[in-house]
Amino acid sequence: EAWNAAETLLREADLAVPRRGELGLDREQLHVVVREGRLVEVSGDFVYLPETLERLVEGV
């Protein structure tokens, strides 16, 4: 499934997340996982796993 591959990619990338276009998710898939809270949209180019974003914010 595309989400599983994207999630693995994001976990392996840690804080150096790939651009959203590199995740292998189409617009609808991306919209669904953001709406479900599995990803957090930070900008037009970047989305983070919630736990990764939390660590990033805590480190600032």
C-alpha positions as CSV (number, residue, x, y, z in Angstrom):
1,E,0.0,0.0,0.0
2,A,1.2,3.5,-0.8
3,W,0.7,4.8,2.7
4,N,2.9,2.0,4.2
5,A,5.7,2.9,1.8
6,A,5.4,6.6,2.5
7,E,5.3,6.0,6.3
8,T,8.4,3.9,6.1
9,L,10.2,6.6,4.0
10,L,9.2,9.3,6.5
11,R,10.4,7.1,9.5
12,E,13.7,6.4,7.8
13,A,14.2,10.1,6.9
14,D,13.6,11.2,10.5
15,L,13.8,15.0,10.6
16,A,15.2,15.3,7.0
17,V,11.8,14.5,5.4
18,P,11.4,14.2,1.7
19,R,9.1,16.6,-0.2
20,R,5.5,15.6,-0.4
21,G,5.8,14.7,-4.1
22,E,8.4,12.1,-3.3
23,L,6.1,10.2,-1.0
24,G,4.3,8.3,-3.7
25,L,0.9,9.4,-2.5
26,D,-1.6,11.1,-4.8
27,R,-3.5,14.2,-3.7
28,E,-6.5,12.3,-2.4
29,Q,-4.4,9.8,-0.4
30,L,-2.4,12.6,1.1
31,H,-5.6,14.5,2.0
32,V,-7.0,11.4,3.7
33,V,-3.9,10.7,5.8
34,V,-3.7,14.4,6.9
35,R,-7.4,14.4,7.8
36,E,-6.9,11.2,9.8
37,G,-4.0,12.7,11.7
38,R,-1.4,10.3,10.4
39,L,0.5,13.2,8.8
40,V,0.8,16.9,9.7
41,E,1.0,19.4,6.8
42,V,3.7,22.0,7.6
43,S,3.9,23.7,4.3
44,G,3.0,23.2,0.6
45,D,6.0,21.0,0.3
46,F,6.4,19.2,3.6
47,V,4.4,16.8,5.8
48,Y,5.6,15.2,8.9
49,L,4.6,12.2,11.0
50,P,3.1,13.7,14.2
51,E,5.7,12.2,16.5
52,T,8.5,13.5,14.2
53,L,7.1,17.0,14.3
54,E,6.7,16.8,18.1
55,R,10.4,16.0,18.5
56,L,11.3,18.8,16.1
57,V,9.2,21.3,18.1
58,E,10.6,20.1,21.4
59,G,14.1,20.6,20.1
60,V,13.6,24.2,19.2
